[in-house]
Structure formats: structure tokens, C-alpha cells
Amino acid sequence: MISYHKQVAPILFGAGAAGQLFEQLTNMGATKAFICTDKGVADAGVVDKAVASLKENGFPYVIFDGCLPDAPSDTFLSAAEMARTEKIDVVVAVGGGSDIDTAKCVSTLIEKAKTLEEIKGPPGPPIPVKPDVKLVLIPTTSGTGSEATAVAVLSESSNGMKFGVFITGADLSIVDPELTLALPPGLTASTGMDTIAHAIEAFTTISRKNPISDQRALAAMRLAVKWLPVAVKDGGNLEARTNMCLACTLAGMAFNDSMNNFAHGIAHAFGQKSHLAHGLGCALAEPAAIECFSEEYPDMIYEIGEALGADIPAGTAPVEIGKAVGGLLRALMKEIGIPSFAKLGFSREDVMGHKEEILAEFQTMLSPVKITPEIAEKVLASMYDDYS
């Protein structure tokens, strides 16, 4: 197999790395920064910590803290207008996946305003867009892996429909585990499950699966299953936070190559229709998705089970392999406090009502098995019935 790999951005990784922001921006020749974040990150003091070196050295910057979940179009259009008015020459994302996605999009809208249709581009395979200014990505969660991917997942404010904008690359990603120490247990758990979902789906997808993405995905699984429970129980454990940041970035690298599939299609459908948080959607979908793949791909699911620490005897039937791995994931979800659909206020009928949206999702089509309406119904039923 011949495959092509491109690193989205150079990565500065390690505790305290954000302290080099001033030095890095100066070396890029930047003179004024647009900090793209949200009120939660700002109120928690994380933005102040991330940009402390800019303040100490008198580097000009402005802060846009209006980012929202799912990166709605009203938000990134407002942010871009502010950035153009302020005449910035570098966009710095500080936050979770939606903040980073917003920043990626904003970086392509500095030279001139564009309509939403222009941003979405013509039908067909997306054409990567080169940012108009320098772009630096600083994650504050260990979930989306957006610091290592070329895609920005955005949504239309009018209808919640998601779409993607691809960039040619960022100038730098700064992954500083110290910035994740303030993340509360619930968000640590749900974003951590997003990391696990990225790794599993990069390993199982039919799109560009390759040896390099496979090894990154397996490494991410091993790290996350060990360190996520520690990070949830002891948020101040820097070793756990560091290893979750590493797992997240590796999983992002993996799915930037190989892309996600069924569980992310499900999560996007629930996010669009019912506004379910993305990490929770991925968590609730992944065990059932794994189980529906195992009959056709038992060896692949067995390898995932090994990486996650499952003890599956040789000769185990394909269906039972799937149940073992799905059961392990559900046990992990219980341990870290992922709520069931019932606890989130969904009825079984509510859950089953997402079938058509799931079937319409592009990532559903990248599944290793063809997702029929019958399979979608079976998986939705399992998501509700098998996790309470």
C-alpha cells in the first residue's frame, strides 16, 4: 500500500508550551493577534494564561470570546468582521474544538468578506483554502484533535446543518497540558470519549485507512483508556492530562488521514437534530457501532479490543468479540460518568427518531459495513437499551 501523509501544523507540545506564544508569533513576523475563544474558557482564566507572554511583552491582541458550540455561521461571520476591522495578521484559537474550528474559518475570511454559500463552496469534494493570515491553534480540551486536522466542522445558524471547511494548514499548534487542568470532570469525560471515538473510527474507516494512521490510532487508544479515568477523578494530575493531550493529538493525526465513520455520523445527527453535545453523542454511539462491525471484521475489532485492554480468548466468535469490546467501552463510560440517554431526558422513541438523519450523514457512508436502515435501527435501539 502506498499512502501520502501531511502534517497539518508543526506541534509545540508539553507543559508550559503556551508560554512561548510571544516568541513564536514574533518569529512568524506577526504584529497583532486575534484571539478566538469562548466565554467559558475566558471566565476560567485559561485565555489569560495562554496569552500571558503576549501581555508581558506588550504584543498587541484583541479577544473575541463569542464562540459557541458547533461553530454556527453567525458566530464566525461576526468574528471575521471584527478581525478585519482590527487589522490583525494572526488568528490564535484558544479553546475547544468549536473555538478552533471557528478560528480556522475566520483565518480564511480576513482579506475579504464572503457569503455563507461562498464559504461552503461548490458541491463535490472540498477544495482546501489557504488562510489569509498566520494561524495558531491552542486546544484547551483533550477531545477534538482539531489542532492536528485540516477540517473545520461548522454549522448554519438558520437550520443547524453541519458542513466542513478544509484549510491547507496552520502555522503552529501549541498543545499545553497545563491549559486543560481547569476542565471539569464531565467535560473531561465527554471530550476524552471523543478522542477514543476518533481513534477507533480512524482504525475502522474505509476511507484512506493506512499503516501510519493505524499505529497512531492504536497508540491513542492505549493512552486514553489508561489515563482518561485518572484525569476525570483527579483533574489536577498533570501526568494524566499530558497523556490525554498526547492521545488526543495522535487520534487527530490518525483521523486527519483516515477520517471518521459511523459513530461520528450518529453524533452529528444527534447534534444537529437534538443539540446533544458532540462528545456524549460519540460515547453513546461507539459501543453499538463497534458491535455492528464485528461480524464482518472480527480481526480488526479484536485488535481494537487488545489496544483497549480487553481479554478476548483466541477462537472467540466474531459477534462475541464485538460484545466484549462494546462491553468494555460501556464499562469505561460508567466509570467516568457518561450519562445514558434516559438520564439525559431522551425517550426510546426520541432516540429511534434519528434514523433518517444518520443515514444522510457523509461519515456514515465511510463505515466498513454498509449502513442500511435496518442496521441503523438496530444500533439506535442498542444505544438506548444496552446502556442505562
N, C-alpha and C positions, 0 to 999 in steps of 0.2 A: 504494500500500500504506500502510495506517495501522497503526502499531505503537506499543506502550507500553514505556517503559524506566524502570526503577527502580534507582537506585544502592543497593547493599546497605549500604554504610557510607561515611562520609567517609574519605578516604585521606590520611594524612600520609606523604609519600614523600621519600626521599633519605638519603644517607649521614649517619649520626648522628641520625636521626629518633627512634630509641628513647630517646635522652637526654631527650626531652620527656615521657616516660611520667608522671613525678610531676606535672608541670604539667597534663597532660591529665586525669589521674584526679581531681586536686583541682578542676579546673574542672567536672567532671561531678558533683561533690558526693560522690564515693566516699570511704569511710573505711577499708576493709580489702579487700585483693585476694587472690584465689585464683589462683595461677599454675599453669596446666595445661601440663605438658610431659612429656618422657621422659628416661630416664637418659642416653641418648647425648648429647642436647642439653645436659643439665645437666653431665655429665662433661667436655664440650668447653669449658665456661666460657661458653657463649653465653647461658645464662639469667642468670648473674651480670652480664654486660654489658647485657642487656636491662633488668634491674631495678635497675641501679646507682643511678639517680636516686631510686628509692624508698628504698634503703638509706641513701643520703647525707642524705635529708631525714626519716628516721625514719617513713616511711609504713608502717603495718603490712601484712604479707603473709605468706601461707603457701604452700609449694610442694608440689604433687602431681606427682611425677615418674614415675608408673606407667603413662603412656600407652603403648599398644602399636600395632603396625601393624594396619590395618583396623578400629581403634576397636571392640574387642569389648565386648559388653554388660557383662561382669563388671567391666571397667575403668571405664566411665563411670558405672556404678551405685556403685562404690566411691568414685570421685572425688566424685560428687554427695553421698554420705553425709558425706564429710569436709568438703565445702564448707558443708553445712547446719550441721554441728556447730561449725564455726569462725565461723559468723555473719558471712560475708563479704557485701559488697554490690557487688562487681565481679569478674567472671571474666576473666582475662587469659590468652590462649593464647600460648605461646612455643614454636614448633616447626614441624614439617612438617604435611602435610595431615591425618594421623590425629590429631595433637595438637589441631589447630584444630577438627576435626570433634567430637572428644571434648568440647572446651570448649563448642562450640555446644550440644551436647546437655545438658551439665551446667547450662548457664545457664537451661535450661527446667525444671530439677528442684530448684530451691532452695526454693520455697515449700512444696512437699510432695513426698514420695516417690511414684513411680509404678511400676507393674508394667511389664514389657517390652511386654506387649500394649497397654497404655495409651500407651506411648511410640511404638510403631509406628502406632497409630491404626487406624481402620476401613478396610476395603478401599475402593478408589476413589482419586480424585485427592487428593493430600495437602493438608492444611489447615495453612498456616504458623502456627507457635507463637511467641508473643511471649516473649522472655527475661524471667525473673523479676527479674533484676538487670542492671546495666550489663555490656556485653560488649565487650572489646577484643581484636583479632586481630593477632598479630605473627608473620609467617612467617619461618622460618629457611632455607627452600629456595626455589628458583625453579622450581616444578613444578606444584603442585596448583591454584594460583589461588584457594584456599579463602577467602582474605581478601576476595575480590570476589564470592563466591557465597552464596546463601541456603541451600544444601543441606549437610547433614552426612551423609556416607556411613558407615554403621555396620554392625556385624555381630553376629550372635548367637553367643555363646561356645559354645553347645551343638552347633551344626551348621555354623558359618561362613557361613550365609546372610546376604547383604547386604541392607540396606534403607536408606531415606533419611528423615531428619527435616528439615523445612524451617523456618527461622526467619523472622520478619518483618524482621529486620535486626540489624546490630550498631551499637554507638555509635561505633566508630572502628576503622580498620585502620592499623597503622603498618608501612610497608614500608621497612626499613632495609637496604640492600645490604651494609653492614659486617657484619651478622649472618650473611651467607652465606659469608663469606671462609673459614671453617673447614670448609666442606663438602668432603669428599674427592672425587677425580676420578670414581669410579664413581657416586656419588650425584648429583654434578653432571650427569653424562651422562644417567642414567636419569630424573631429575626434569626435566631440560631437554627430553627427548623427550616427557614428559607434557605440557609446555607446547605443543610443536609439535602433538601429537595434539589437544589442546583446540582449538587454532586451526583446524586442518584440519576437525575434526568440527563445530565451530560453523558453519563455512562450508558444509558439505555436508549438514547435517541437514535433515529435513523439518519439524521442529518449531520454529515461530516464527522461521525464518530471516528476517533483515531487514537493511536497508542499514547501520544503525549497528553491529550485531554483525559484519556482513561486513567493514567497514573496520577494526574493532578486531582481527578475526582476521587479516586480511592484514598489518596492521602488526606483529602479534605474530610472524607467520611470518618477515617480513623481518628483524626484530631477532634472533630466535632462531637462524636459520640462519647469520647473520654472527658472533654473539657466543658461541654455545654452544661451538664448538671452542676459542675463546680461553680461556673460563672453565675448560674441562676441562684444558687444557695449562698454564695459569697461574692457579691458584685465587686468587692474591693480586691479580689485576688488577681494581681497583675499577671501572674503566670497563666491563669485560665483565660484572662482577657486577651493576652498576647497570642495564645494558641487558637482562640476563636477568631481573632483577626486574620491569622495565617490561614485557617481553614476557609474563611470567607473569601479571601483573595484568591486562593488556589481554586476554589469552586467557581469563582467568577471567571478566572482564566479558562477553566475547563468548558464552561458553557458558552463563553465567547467563541470558542472554536466549534463546539458541537451543538449548541442550542438546547433548550428545554423541550419538554413534551407534555404528556397528558395531564399530570398534576398541576402544572402551571396553567394549562388551558382551563382546567377546572377553577383554579384560584382566580384567574382573570374574569371568568364568567360570574363567579360569586361577588367579586369586587365591583364589577360593572352593574349587576342587577340588584345586589343586596348590600353593597358597600361593606362587605366583610374585609377586615384587614388582610393584606396580602399574605403575611407570614402564617396567619391562622388558616387561611384557605389552603396554602401549600401543605401545612402539617396535617390537616384533616383529610386531604386527598391522597397523600403519598402512600400510606399503607395499602389502601384499596387498589391504587394504580399498580403497585408492585405485584399484588396478588393476581391481577388480571394479566400480567405479562408472563408469569412463571410457567404456565403450561407450555408455551411456545419457546421460551428462552430460559430454561431451568439453570443452565450453566452460568449465564450472566447474573441471574438473581442469586445464585449460590455465592458467586464472587462478591456481590454486594453484601450478602449476609456475613461472609468472612470478615470484610472490612469493618462491619458494624459490631462484630463480636458475637455473632450467632454461632451456636454449636449445633451444626446440622450434620448428622451421620451420613457417611457415604451410602449411596443407594437410595436415599430418600426420594419419594415420588415427587415429580415436578410441582403438583398442586400443594403438597405439604411443605416444599421449600418456600413457596410464596407465603404460606400461612406462617411459617416460622419467622420470616423476615418482617412481614406485616405485623406480627405479634410483638416482635422486638421493638419496632418503631412505636407501636401504641403504648408499650410499657414505658419507653423513654418519655413519650408525651405526658403520660400520667405523672411520672416522676417530676417533670419540670412545670407541671400545672397548666398544660394546654387544655382549655375547656372544650367540652363536647358541643355539638350543635344544639342539643336540648338545653344545656346550661347557657348558651348564647341567645336562647329565646326562639330558635328555629323549630318548627314542627317538621315531622317527616314529609308532609306534603310540600312544605316550603322548599326543602332540600331537593325533592324529586322534581320540582318545577324549574330546575336549571338545565334540563337536558338539552334543549334546543340551542341555548347559548353556548354550552360546552362543545357541541358538535360543530358550531360555526367558528370556533376558535382556531386560529392558524396553528398554534402549538399542539393542539390535539392531533392534528394531521401528521405531526412528526413522531408519533408514538411507534414503537416497534411492532405493535399489532394494530390492525385497522379497527378503529373505534366505531362500532355500529351503534344504532340507537339502543339495541338490547344490552350491549356491554356498558354503555353509558348509564342506563337504568340500574344495572346490577351494581356498578361501582357507587353510584349515588346512594343506593339502599345500604350498601356496606358502610359507607361513610357515616350514616346515621345509626344503623343498627349495631355495628360492631365496635363502637366507641362511645361510652356513656360516662 
